[in-house]
Amino acid sequence: MKQILDAILSGDTAAVGALDVPDHYRGITVHADEATLFEGLDSKEKDPRKSLHLDDVPTPELGPGEALVAVMASAINYNTVWTSIFEPVSTFSFLKRYGKLSPLTARHDLPYHVVGSDLAGVVLRTGPGVNAWQPGDEVVAHCLSVELESPDGHNDTMLDSEQRIWGFETNFGGLAELALVKSNQLMPKPDHLTWEEAASPGLVNSTAYRQLVSANGANMKQGDVVLIWGASGGLGSYATQFALNGGAIPVCVVSSPEKAEICRAMGASLIIDRSAEGYRFWKDETTQDQLEWKRFGARIRELTGGDDPDIVFEHPGRETFGASVYVARRGGTIVTCASTSGFLHEYDNRYLWMNLKRIIGSHFANYREAWEANRLIAKGMVHPTVSKVYPLEETAQAAYDVHRNLHQGKVGVLTLAPTEGLGVRNTALREQHADAINRFRNR
């Protein structure tokens, strides 16, 4: 592993193809025999620091259409939090189901799960049938793992019956020194970014692109008013950039003055600090407060000059979904990709059917959407949102911070990279966008 790292740090990435692949590597894992670790505890009481382990694991066999990548950096996503607290189910159920598909996928059904759905690194080896990528290529990976043996996936790969999220529903993820991916997960690393910056957008940037911009999602257009929950967070920070980039009008919902300031730094001006304004959409565990929906809607119209949201960018789920359906304009769209506050959503259907609103489910992105989202990063039109970076040894703490919402934007993890700031190839483009690249740092 040291020889591989030395070759990458020297800039001689092409040399890695001639080096031996280690037969083991360090990765962040959860263990099947700990799947009941948090039984009886509320979600907020479950601590990823107790379930995420740094283990030495065997290097998986490389199969057809696959690539083995030396991972320089990765990042924390909420799916790693879910894996670490075994919610809504243990991810070992995903691995067991995947393992039954073929002799090749049986590799994934193990008593440990190497997690992580982002990476930036260098291709070490490619399997039979891979022609687009070579050892030494500097890459990032999106997290759609798809078999494409069903006709359902050939119009939109996200509809394939065997579509999975790599590092969450498959093994050998990116929070490790090596990772196993399908070759059609790979994309060129943006050359003006460091390893940790390049690793951080993958999952959330692609998810936000499909959810908000793509015709498979909300199909945002110029002038649309877009309500964005968690607008300074991992998903919301990219949705805010896409809205501003595409001529829409973001209304950014945040939970602190510091997060409001980040939205202003991105260029947004219509901001609601829901904590400061005291919105409480639930009276108790079973009863929502429609007066709070109305107060929230009135505040949005106050900011926009009387307009309701054309699009609501939803991901908190249970806590906010009733309000989201209520405040969307007549004929508007609520597009949802997650449920970080709870999966059982409740809303008043009168406001949906009588006002001809639509709810769209959106899950990650297909290869084309992920490629387009990465292209915007590479051109300096959308920027990474890294706020803090941890070494691999402190990944559990990083996941804890995301679980407790103690972070801004994205939290990065150095895997093989020894320090931050490495991997920049295009200094001119970086200097042009330095302020935007660093605006989430040290907040």
Beta strands, then each sheet from edge to edge (+ up, - down):
strand 1: 24-31
strand 2: 53-58
strand 3: 66-75
strand 4: 112-114
strand 5: 119-126
strand 6: 138-141
strand 7: 144-146
strand 8: 163-165
strand 9: 178-182
strand 10: 186-188
strand 11: 225-229
strand 12: 249-254
strand 13: 270-273
strand 14: 311-314
strand 15: 333-336
strand 16: 358-361
strand 17: 386-391
strand 18: 410-414
sheet 1: 2+ 1- 4+
sheet 2: 9+ 3- 5+ 6- 10+
sheet 3: 9+ 3- 18+ 17+
sheet 4: 7+ 8-
sheet 5: 13+ 12+ 11+ 14+ 15+ 16+
end
